[in-house]
């Protein structure tokens, strides 16, 4: 892969092209045109996946071009976003009213393209815009398709908190720009001691914390998850979170020395303390509040908050030069997020599939007796919930093992390493607390007498296929984590390569941008 | 005579930021809250333009500000659509009237 921006961005262009076509076809008058968006969306995701796969991970030196950076992190995020995106499309297959299919599938594709571009962004403005490209379609998805009051209320809350987070993020970015004098992330040299840098980073972290539903910015999650339709909720647990965590990784990399692996993962005191407190509070609040819920969607919302906390633990530990995958926090986090996305989507797919009292299942009572009425759906739910809990032989087990072993074996000197161990212990205690409500879901399915006669909605092959995909993925990764682990280690191998210098590989003259900037700066100074 | 410098712009932007946050917390009308968000976004734009003028002397900050303005417009469009939907259900855009979700 070299040169031309059109070739490099082919996966994103395919997805965006598919989204625009889906939007147009959805407006068509004939029923044929109106049902086309589904197939078109799935097809464009497959095509984009194949193109990304064909390109492979970047060569030894990441390529930097037009404010973007084509590296292994981007390769990995593109692949997982597209694979989980295909499952998300399947789970949405039967949801929308035929007249809304074009809109819904186009919004999912736009959001997906946003994630892929977030992973490429190497410029503050691009990072900001791509995060918003992920978020704005999700505001629409929450409000659309359900005429009931709760969906509208959830949409309104989600919109306001989302825009507030965007505003905080860009206000923070403006300080980072002021401190560094450039918007290019790889040319940004931040001295952690600077006042502007601290303000900017804290504001940007706050903005990102909204996206990943971390405490104290988690309050919207339960309401939004409850109000939105179940398939949309499955999407909300993955899309904004991936974008948020990728942005967080990119911000943390700003503070790293160029010889990252020998010097170690560098976290200035303020950022470390802030993220430590956020991680501990997110895990604890999520799980404790989850225990008090009787609505399964709200339970899973709080579990979603708690899982963000576990991922923050891994990110705090960061990559370590030696010791293999069990000490690499970065790859543990990248492994965790895809596993979490799949198991969360699977759980919500079951809720979308099961009808009780003539509406989609939501309360714990709605699931009572599911094991007898719909054994397969109950089994799928049990697999997803056991994975969320972290039991072997599911993927969730390995995800938790990598996260906590990275924190425990980090071995940083002094209070740094010690506080990581304390954090891992808090996380393990939390995993035990979480078992309380996860087991309640499974026990309700199998042990209680039916209250509301839950039945699986007939003629829903799409959701069933998506659910089957989620369960197979969970079990396959649970038995053989090596494949995904290898992929999630790729960004780490990127780090071992010498730090990349901006290469304008397709430009005619070596550095035209620099000279123009210098000339302009002289003019401004005179 | 007082010369206006970077600090003045930053203080003004910080003031706008605080006003925006304040408006977002006290307003109960959805359009009012949206205005609060716009104030914060404009505070960021002002910061960007001021840094670009006084710190780097380049145009990049001003270009970022242009993008922020475009994004604010896009968000306003989505906001109005969501407000209309909300109004259709509740016949008001008072955010306190939506209280069916809690726990």
Interface residues (C-beta under 8 A of the other chain):
Chain A: X124 X125 X128 X129 X132 X136 X139 X140 X143 X147 X148 X149 X150 X152 X153 X154 X155 X156 X157 X159 X160 X163 X164 X166 X167 X168 X170 X171 X173 X174 X175 X177 X178 X181 X182 X183 X222 X223 X226 X227 X292 X293 X295 X298 X517 X520 X521 X524 X525
Chain B: X13 X17 X20 X24 X30 X33 X34 X37 X40 X41 X43 X44 X45 X47 X48 X50 X51 X52 X55 X56 X57 X58 X59 X60 X61 X63 X64 X67 X68 X71 X74 X75 X78 X79 X81 X82 X83 X85 X86 X88 X89 X90 X95 X98 X99 X100 X101 X102 X103
